[in-house]
Amino acid sequence: MDMSFGFPASYETIMSEIPAGTDIPRSLGSALARIGWKPTPITNGFRASTSLSMGSLGEKIIVDILPNKTLRIRSKSAFFLQCFDFGKNQRNVQKLIQELPRHIVSTGSLGSLR
């Protein structure tokens, strides 16, 4: 079992496999909303949060759109003293990485996302 240790527990990775011509903000916002994390736009990215569960008090998801069209995806425990996450933050990041390709929208597309 993967566990992160720190205050708060967190996991971060870089996603660089974004197809050329992708409208990253629209695609990312759609994927986050589909997962149910209620995205909030921030400068160059999004913030979102998960709900409470049996294993945690929730997590904060931060996605930064970097200048080279890659994404820095971070998940960290919402409770600042939670030092173990039992793999929950890594699963959050992986869930977004798996969901995003289903929401890729070209910068030239018009109309609804789904």
C-alpha positions as CSV (number, residue, x, y, z in Angstrom):
1,M,0.0,0.0,0.0
2,D,1.4,3.4,-1.0
3,M,1.4,6.0,1.8
4,S,2.5,9.5,1.8
5,F,3.9,11.0,5.0
6,G,4.2,14.7,5.7
7,F,2.2,17.6,7.0
8,P,-0.3,17.6,5.4
9,A,0.0,14.3,3.5
10,S,0.2,15.0,-0.3
11,Y,1.1,13.6,-3.7
12,E,2.2,15.5,-6.9
13,T,3.0,14.6,-10.4
14,I,3.5,16.3,-13.8
15,M,1.3,15.3,-16.8
16,S,2.8,16.2,-20.1
17,E,0.8,14.0,-22.6
18,I,-1.6,16.8,-23.6
19,P,-2.5,16.7,-27.3
20,A,-1.5,19.7,-29.3
21,G,-4.4,22.2,-29.8
22,T,-6.2,21.2,-26.6
23,D,-8.2,23.9,-24.9
24,I,-6.6,22.9,-21.5
25,P,-8.8,25.1,-19.2
26,R,-12.1,23.9,-20.8
27,S,-10.9,20.2,-20.8
28,L,-9.6,20.3,-17.3
29,G,-12.7,22.1,-15.9
30,S,-14.9,19.5,-17.5
31,A,-12.9,16.5,-16.2
32,L,-12.8,18.0,-12.6
33,A,-16.6,18.6,-12.7
34,R,-17.3,15.1,-14.0
35,I,-15.4,13.6,-11.1
36,G,-17.5,15.7,-8.8
37,W,-14.7,18.0,-7.4
38,K,-16.4,21.4,-8.2
39,P,-13.5,23.2,-9.9
40,T,-12.7,26.8,-9.2
41,P,-10.6,28.7,-11.7
42,I,-7.4,30.3,-10.4
43,T,-4.6,32.0,-12.2
44,N,-3.1,29.4,-14.6
45,G,-5.1,26.5,-13.3
46,F,-7.9,25.2,-11.0
47,R,-8.5,24.3,-7.4
48,A,-11.0,21.7,-6.3
49,S,-11.8,19.7,-3.2
50,T,-13.0,16.3,-2.4
51,S,-15.7,15.5,0.1
52,L,-15.3,13.9,3.5
53,S,-14.9,10.1,3.5
54,M,-14.4,7.3,6.0
55,G,-10.6,7.6,5.4
56,S,-10.1,11.3,5.3
57,L,-11.4,14.8,6.0
58,G,-11.2,15.6,2.3
59,E,-8.4,16.6,0.0
60,K,-7.5,19.8,-1.9
61,I,-6.7,19.3,-5.6
62,I,-4.5,22.0,-7.2
63,V,-3.8,21.8,-11.0
64,D,-1.4,24.3,-12.4
65,I,-1.2,24.8,-16.2
66,L,2.5,25.3,-16.8
67,P,3.9,27.5,-19.6
68,N,5.1,24.4,-21.6
69,K,1.4,23.1,-21.8
70,T,2.0,20.5,-19.1
71,L,0.0,20.1,-15.9
72,R,1.3,20.0,-12.3
73,I,-1.4,18.0,-10.4
74,R,-1.3,18.0,-6.6
75,S,-3.6,16.5,-4.0
76,K,-3.1,17.3,-0.4
77,S,-5.1,16.4,2.7
78,A,-7.4,19.2,3.8
79,F,-6.6,18.8,7.5
80,F,-3.1,20.2,8.0
81,L,-2.2,17.7,10.7
82,Q,-3.1,14.6,8.7
83,C,0.3,13.0,8.1
84,F,-0.8,9.7,6.6
85,D,-3.1,9.4,3.5
86,F,-3.1,5.7,2.9
87,G,-2.6,6.3,-0.9
88,K,-5.7,8.6,-1.2
89,N,-3.8,11.6,-2.6
90,Q,-2.1,9.4,-5.2
91,R,-5.5,7.9,-6.2
92,N,-7.0,11.4,-6.6
93,V,-4.2,12.4,-9.0
94,Q,-4.5,9.1,-10.9
95,K,-8.3,9.5,-11.1
96,L,-7.8,13.0,-12.8
97,I,-5.2,11.6,-15.2
98,Q,-7.5,8.8,-16.2
99,E,-10.5,11.1,-16.6
100,L,-8.9,14.0,-18.5
101,P,-8.5,12.2,-21.9
102,R,-12.3,11.8,-22.1
103,H,-12.8,15.5,-21.9
104,I,-10.2,16.8,-24.4
105,V,-11.6,19.8,-26.4
106,S,-9.8,21.4,-29.2
107,T,-9.2,25.2,-29.0
108,G,-11.2,25.5,-32.3
109,S,-14.3,23.6,-31.0
110,L,-17.5,25.3,-30.3
111,G,-20.5,23.8,-28.6
112,S,-21.1,21.7,-25.6
113,L,-18.5,19.5,-23.9
114,R,-20.8,16.5,-23.2
